[in-house]
């Protein structure tokens, strides 16, 4: 069960990375103010994703047996970031 949750978080982080890459590709077609706004959002998303990955790796290394304690926190943060990425796509 513990491995399933770890796999889910890793899958979410990977999917977020793909969405950010897609957003980067779409930014190339944007112009002016929209492009600037998208580039700023991309920086923000990358930073948040990197922080989530770092938290996940740190926790995993320190507390391999305590997965349940962090699962909810990471899942919530990942969902929040995923929703922000989706909202940005919908604005474009």
N, C-alpha and C positions, 0 to 999 in steps of 0.2 A: 504493500500500500504506500509506504513512504517513497519508494522509487517512482511510483505512478505520479505522485504530486511533484516530485523533482522534475520528472519528464514534462509535466504540464507547464511548469514555470519556464523551463528551457524552451519549450515549443512556443510559448507566448512571447518570450524575448526574441526568438528567431523570427517570428511573424512580424513583430514590431520593427525589427531591422529591415525586413523586406518592404514594409509599408513606408518607412523613412526613405529607403532607396528609391522607391517608386515616386515619392513626393519630390525628391531631388531631381529625378528625370523630368517630371512635369514642370518643375520650376524653370527649366531651360527654355520652355516655350512661353513662359509668362513675360510680361514686360513692365517696366516702370515700378510704380508703387506696389503693385501686386507681387512682383518678384522680390522686392525688398522685404515685404511682410512674410512671404513664404520662406525666404532664407533665414529670417529671424526665428520663425517657428521651427524650422529644421534644426537650427542650433540648439534651441530649447529642448526639442524632442531627443536629440542625440545626447545631450547632457543628462536628461532624466533617465534615458535608457542605460547609459553608462553607469550612472549611480545605482540603478536597480541591479544591474549585473554585478557590480562590485559588492553590494550588500548581500546578494545571493551567494556569491563565491565565498565571502568572508564567513557568513553564517554556516555555509555548508562545511567549510574547513574546521570551524570551531565547535560546531554542535551537530555533528552528523546524526546523532540519535534524537535530537529535539526538533525535528522538522515541523511538527504540528504547531509549535509556538510561532513560527514565522510565516507559515503558509498563507494565512488570511491576510496579513500585512502585504506581502509581496503580490498576491493575487489582486488585492484591491488597488495597489499602486499600478500594476500592469494594466488593469482594466481602465483606470483613469487616464493613463497615457494613451492607450489604444483609442479611447473615446475622443481624446483631443486630436489625435491624428485623423480620425474619421471626420470630425467636425471641420478640420482644415480642408480636407478633400472636398467636402460638401460646399464649402464657401467658394471654392475655385469654380 
